[in-house]
């Protein structure tokens, strides 16, 4: 289909895909089938899935030797699944607030810098994965962003600072990974997070008392990590079970296992 005959919305999708190819050294991608061919059917390109209206709904170019930075993605308004994990991307994560149909977003295992983008208005978002990058700044507010279906946050192994934000209202949250950063402050209350299966907050600078587990029966045995952090030791058999350590704080500081004295 010729670009000149495309509907305005689909033309936008086509243009963004071409720029993505150009900006990430598409000529050297591991699989570039269909890409780089002018006026070809972009819905048949490798990693691209379209709906019946020829709007891009899935873009999966993970582990495909993308080198460079991500272009603006605003025009991909029907995008549901975006995965460019395990590549060689640099620069920042572009704004996502226009992608109101987004459900899954992954840029893990790259060399991205800058902040985590604001997630305001992404009511359908279920998973956000930016593990193993070089992101900095704070974790944006999550409880007031309308993330009704949010289940999975993975931003471990970055350079994030500041406190863990309030998690109230994230009733569908199952996995929360913020380990291996430079976070400080206390672990926020987990009240109401009855779907939570695992929480990884170890290898930070968190302090204070641990919160009560939201639903001891939901936490996977041995599936959570609270340490090492300079947390206040306390007796809690539920966290012992959830972390697989008895007591849970015994691995928070191997030198001061009995209370950091």
C-alpha positions as CSV (number, residue, x, y, z in Angstrom):
1,X,0.0,0.0,0.0
2,X,1.4,3.4,-1.0
3,X,2.1,5.8,1.9
4,X,0.2,8.5,0.1
5,X,-3.0,6.5,0.2
6,X,-2.9,5.8,3.9
7,X,-5.4,7.1,6.4
8,X,-3.9,9.9,8.6
9,X,-3.7,7.7,11.7
10,X,-2.1,4.7,9.9
11,X,0.2,7.1,8.1
12,X,1.4,8.2,11.6
13,X,2.0,4.6,12.5
14,X,4.0,4.1,9.3
15,X,6.1,7.2,9.9
16,X,6.9,6.3,13.5
17,X,8.0,2.8,12.4
18,X,10.3,4.2,9.7
19,X,11.9,6.6,12.2
20,X,12.3,3.8,14.8
21,X,14.2,1.8,12.1
22,X,16.3,4.8,11.2
23,X,17.1,5.9,14.8
24,X,18.1,2.4,16.0
25,X,20.4,1.3,13.1
26,X,17.8,-0.9,11.5
27,X,20.2,-1.9,8.7
28,X,22.1,-4.0,11.3
29,X,19.1,-5.5,13.2
30,X,19.3,-9.3,13.7
31,X,15.9,-9.6,12.0
32,X,14.7,-6.7,9.8
33,X,12.3,-8.6,7.5
34,X,10.2,-6.1,5.6
35,X,11.7,-3.1,7.3
36,X,13.5,-0.5,5.3
37,X,11.4,-1.2,2.2
38,X,9.6,2.0,1.2
39,X,5.8,1.7,0.6
40,X,5.7,-1.9,1.7
41,X,2.9,-3.2,4.0
42,X,4.2,-2.3,7.5
43,X,1.7,-4.7,9.1
44,X,3.8,-7.6,7.7
45,X,7.1,-6.3,9.0
46,X,9.0,-8.4,11.6
47,X,7.7,-7.8,15.1
48,X,4.7,-5.7,14.0
49,X,1.1,-6.8,14.6
50,X,-1.9,-4.6,13.4
51,X,-5.6,-4.6,14.1
52,X,-8.3,-4.8,11.4
53,X,-7.9,-1.0,10.9
54,X,-4.2,-1.4,10.2
55,X,-3.2,0.3,13.4
56,X,-0.2,-1.1,15.2
57,X,-1.2,-2.9,18.4
58,X,2.0,-5.0,19.0
59,X,5.6,-4.0,18.4
60,X,8.1,-6.6,19.6
61,X,11.7,-6.1,18.7
62,X,13.3,-7.6,21.8
63,X,16.8,-9.1,21.5
64,X,17.2,-7.8,18.0
65,X,20.3,-5.6,18.1
66,X,18.7,-2.2,18.2
67,X,21.3,0.4,18.7
68,X,20.4,4.1,19.3
69,X,17.5,5.9,20.9
70,X,13.8,5.5,20.9
71,X,11.8,8.1,18.8
72,X,8.6,9.7,20.1
73,X,5.8,7.1,20.2
74,X,2.8,9.4,20.7
75,X,1.2,8.6,17.3
76,X,0.9,4.8,18.1
77,X,-2.4,5.5,19.9
78,X,-3.7,1.9,19.5
79,X,-0.4,0.3,20.8
80,X,-1.0,-2.4,23.4
81,X,2.3,-4.3,23.7
82,X,5.7,-2.7,23.3
83,X,8.8,-4.8,23.9
84,X,12.4,-3.7,23.0
85,X,14.1,-5.4,25.8
86,X,17.6,-6.9,25.6
87,X,19.0,-4.5,23.0
88,X,21.6,-1.7,23.1
89,X,19.3,1.4,23.4
90,X,20.5,4.6,24.9
91,X,18.9,7.9,25.6
92,X,15.6,8.3,27.5
93,X,12.3,6.6,27.5
94,X,9.9,8.8,25.5
95,X,6.6,10.1,27.0
96,X,3.9,7.4,27.2
97,X,0.8,9.3,28.3
98,X,-0.7,9.4,24.8
99,X,-0.6,5.6,24.6
100,X,-3.9,5.1,26.4
101,X,-4.4,1.5,25.1
102,X,-1.0,0.4,26.3
103,X,-1.0,-2.8,28.4
104,X,2.6,-4.1,28.4
105,X,5.7,-2.0,28.1
106,X,9.2,-3.4,28.3
107,X,12.6,-1.8,27.8
108,X,14.6,-4.0,30.1
109,X,18.3,-4.8,29.6
110,X,19.4,-1.7,27.7
111,X,21.5,1.3,28.6
112,X,18.7,3.8,28.9
113,X,19.1,6.9,31.1
114,X,16.9,9.7,32.5
115,X,13.7,9.2,34.5
116,X,10.9,6.7,34.5
117,X,8.2,8.4,32.5
118,X,4.9,9.5,34.1
119,X,2.2,6.8,33.7
120,X,-0.8,9.1,34.2
121,X,-3.8,8.1,32.3
122,X,-2.6,4.6,31.3
123,X,-5.7,2.9,32.8
124,X,-5.1,-0.3,30.8
125,X,-1.4,-0.7,31.7
126,X,-0.7,-4.0,33.4
127,X,3.1,-4.3,33.3
128,X,6.1,-1.9,33.1
129,X,9.6,-3.4,32.9
130,X,12.7,-1.2,32.8
131,X,15.0,-3.5,34.7
132,X,18.8,-3.4,34.1
133,X,19.2,0.1,32.7
134,X,20.8,3.3,34.0
135,X,17.6,5.2,34.9
136,X,17.8,7.9,37.6
137,X,15.5,10.1,39.5
138,X,12.5,9.0,41.6
139,X,9.8,6.4,41.0
140,X,6.8,8.4,39.9
141,X,3.5,8.3,41.8
142,X,1.6,5.2,41.1
143,X,-1.4,5.3,43.5
144,X,-3.1,8.3,41.9
145,X,-2.4,7.5,38.3
146,X,-5.6,5.6,37.5
147,X,-3.6,2.3,37.0
148,X,-6.7,0.1,37.6
149,X,-5.2,-3.0,36.1
150,X,-1.6,-2.6,37.0
151,X,0.0,-5.9,38.1
152,X,3.8,-5.7,37.5
153,X,6.4,-3.1,38.1
154,X,10.1,-4.0,37.5
155,X,12.6,-1.2,37.7
156,X,15.4,-3.0,39.6
157,X,19.1,-2.6,38.8
158,X,19.0,1.1,38.0
159,X,20.2,4.2,39.7
160,X,16.9,5.4,41.2
161,X,16.8,7.5,44.3
162,X,14.3,8.9,46.8
163,X,11.5,7.0,48.5
164,X,9.2,4.2,47.3
165,X,5.9,6.0,46.4
166,X,2.6,5.3,48.0
167,X,1.1,2.0,46.7
168,X,-2.4,2.5,48.0
169,X,-5.2,1.6,45.5
170,X,-3.1,-0.8,43.4
171,X,-5.4,-3.6,44.2
172,X,-4.3,-5.8,41.3
173,X,-0.5,-5.4,41.9
174,X,1.2,-8.8,42.0
175,X,4.9,-8.2,41.5
176,X,6.9,-5.2,42.7
177,X,10.6,-5.2,41.9
178,X,12.7,-2.1,42.9
179,X,15.8,-3.9,44.2
180,X,19.4,-2.8,43.4
181,X,18.8,0.9,43.4
182,X,19.7,3.8,45.8
183,X,16.2,4.1,47.4
184,X,15.8,5.6,50.8
185,X,13.1,6.1,53.4
186,X,10.7,3.3,54.6
187,X,8.8,0.6,52.8
188,X,5.2,2.1,52.4
189,X,2.1,0.5,53.8
190,X,0.9,-2.5,51.8
191,X,-2.6,-2.3,53.0
192,X,-5.2,-3.4,50.5
193,X,-2.7,-5.0,48.1
194,X,-4.4,-8.4,48.5
195,X,-3.1,-9.7,45.1
196,X,0.6,-9.1,46.0
197,X,2.7,-12.2,45.4
198,X,6.2,-10.9,45.7
199,X,8.0,-7.7,46.6
200,X,11.7,-7.1,45.9
201,X,13.2,-4.1,47.7
202,X,16.6,-5.4,48.7
203,X,19.9,-3.8,48.0
204,X,18.8,-0.2,48.7
205,X,19.2,2.1,51.6
206,X,15.7,1.6,53.1
207,X,15.2,1.9,56.8
208,X,12.5,1.9,59.5
209,X,10.0,-0.8,60.3
210,X,8.6,-3.2,57.8
211,X,4.9,-3.0,57.1
212,X,2.4,-5.7,57.8
213,X,2.1,-8.1,54.9
214,X,-1.0,-7.3,52.9
215,X,-2.3,-10.9,52.7
216,X,0.1,-13.5,54.1
217,X,-1.7,-16.3,52.2
218,X,-1.1,-14.5,48.8
219,X,2.7,-14.0,49.3
220,X,4.7,-16.7,47.5
221,X,6.9,-18.6,50.0
222,X,10.5,-17.5,49.6
223,X,9.5,-15.1,46.8
224,X,10.2,-11.7,48.4
225,X,13.4,-9.9,49.2
226,X,13.6,-7.2,51.9
227,X,17.3,-7.3,52.5
228,X,20.0,-6.1,52.6
229,X,18.7,-2.8,53.9
230,X,19.2,-1.2,57.3
231,X,15.7,-2.1,58.4
232,X,14.5,-2.3,62.0
233,X,14.5,-6.0,63.1
234,X,11.2,-7.3,64.3
235,X,9.5,-10.6,64.8
236,X,7.2,-11.5,61.9
237,X,6.7,-15.1,60.9
238,X,4.7,-14.1,57.8
239,X,7.7,-12.2,56.4
240,X,10.0,-15.1,57.5
241,X,7.9,-17.3,55.2
242,X,7.7,-14.8,52.4
243,X,11.5,-14.2,52.3
244,X,12.5,-17.7,53.1
245,X,14.8,-16.5,55.9
246,X,14.2,-17.0,59.7
247,X,14.2,-14.4,61.0
248,X,13.7,-12.3,57.9
249,X,16.2,-9.7,58.9
250,X,19.1,-12.3,59.4
251,X,20.3,-11.5,55.9
252,X,19.9,-7.7,56.1
253,X,23.4,-7.3,57.3
254,X,25.5,-10.4,57.6
255,X,27.8,-8.7,60.2
256,X,25.0,-7.5,62.4
257,X,22.5,-10.3,62.2
258,X,21.1,-9.7,65.7
259,X,19.8,-6.2,65.3
260,X,22.4,-4.0,63.7
261,X,24.0,-3.3,67.1
